[in-house]
Amino acid sequence: QVRLVESGGGFVQAGGSLRLSCAASGSIFSVNAMGWFRQAPGKQRELVARISSGGSRNYADAVKGRFTISRDNAKNMVYLQMNSLKPEDTAVYYCNLDPGNGWRSTWGQGTQVTVSS
């Protein structure tokens, strides 16, 4: 099973930027979709951005125009560029994959993003 490891989180002031990375232990070339999720304290995990194998992108309304998801199949990497960060973006961010029958139920450790006002 492909293992996913997130990195790139940190502490940033509102208006700042961060780039998250997700390294896969195996090929993601044929994976139906890759996604970034986040979970804030006391809230449910939510899908932030999704990218299909063909490159189609979908975003949660809260991040549209500020976040960009991308994938590098040759490097087995998925990225999330986050600009104009807001305090409400504070959360642990996770990546996941959908092989075609839904998102996997197992999760990595995630990477913490903290945005100060």
C-alpha positions in Angstrom: 0.0 0.0 0.0 1.3 3.4 -0.9 2.4 5.4 2.1 1.9 9.2 2.2 4.0 11.6 4.2 3.0 15.3 4.6 5.5 18.1 5.2 5.8 21.9 4.9 3.5 23.1 7.6 4.5 25.8 10.0 3.6 29.1 11.7 2.8 32.1 9.5 1.1 35.4 9.9 -2.1 36.2 8.2 -1.6 37.0 4.5 1.4 34.8 4.3 2.1 31.7 2.2 3.1 28.1 2.7 3.7 25.2 0.4 2.7 21.8 1.6 4.2 18.6 0.1 3.0 15.1 0.1 5.5 12.3 -0.7 4.1 9.0 -1.9 6.2 5.8 -1.3 4.9 4.4 -4.7 3.6 5.5 -8.0 0.6 7.8 -8.1 0.5 7.9 -11.9 -2.6 5.8 -12.1 -4.3 7.0 -8.9 -7.8 8.3 -9.7 -7.4 11.4 -7.5 -5.2 12.9 -4.9 -6.5 15.3 -2.3 -5.6 17.6 0.6 -7.8 17.6 3.7 -7.6 19.6 6.9 -8.9 19.2 10.4 -9.2 22.1 12.8 -9.5 21.6 16.6 -13.1 20.5 17.4 -14.1 20.2 13.8 -14.5 17.4 11.3 -11.9 16.7 8.7 -12.8 18.4 5.4 -11.7 18.1 1.8 -9.8 21.2 0.8 -8.6 20.4 -2.7 -8.6 17.5 -5.1 -6.8 16.8 -8.3 -7.7 14.0 -10.7 -5.4 11.8 -12.7 -6.2 14.0 -15.7 -5.3 17.2 -13.8 -8.8 18.5 -13.1 -8.9 20.5 -9.9 -11.6 21.1 -7.3 -11.5 23.3 -4.3 -13.6 24.0 -1.2 -15.3 27.3 -1.4 -13.3 28.6 1.6 -10.0 28.3 -0.3 -10.9 29.0 -3.9 -8.6 31.6 -5.4 -6.0 31.2 -2.6 -4.9 27.6 -2.7 -3.6 25.6 -5.6 -3.1 21.8 -5.7 -0.7 20.2 -8.1 0.8 16.8 -8.7 4.1 15.6 -10.1 3.6 12.0 -11.1 7.2 11.6 -12.1 8.3 12.4 -8.5 5.3 10.9 -6.8 4.5 14.2 -5.1 1.5 16.3 -4.5 1.6 19.9 -3.4 -0.7 22.5 -1.9 0.4 26.1 -2.5 -1.5 28.2 0.1 -1.5 32.0 -0.3 -3.3 34.8 1.5 -3.6 32.6 4.6 -6.2 33.4 7.2 -6.4 32.4 10.8 -9.3 30.1 10.0 -6.9 28.1 7.8 -5.2 26.9 11.0 -5.5 23.1 11.0 -3.6 19.9 10.6 -3.4 19.2 6.8 -3.4 15.7 5.4 -3.1 14.2 1.9 -4.9 11.2 0.8 -5.6 9.2 -2.4 -8.6 7.8 -4.1 -7.8 4.8 -6.1 -11.2 4.9 -7.7 -13.5 3.6 -5.0 -13.2 6.4 -2.5 -10.7 8.0 -0.2 -8.6 5.7 1.9 -9.6 5.2 5.5 -6.0 5.4 6.7 -4.3 8.7 7.4 -0.8 9.9 7.9 0.4 12.2 10.7 -0.4 15.3 8.7 1.4 18.6 9.0 0.3 21.5 11.3 -0.4 24.9 9.8 -0.9 27.8 12.2 -1.9 31.2 11.0 -1.8 34.1 13.4 -3.9 37.2 13.1 
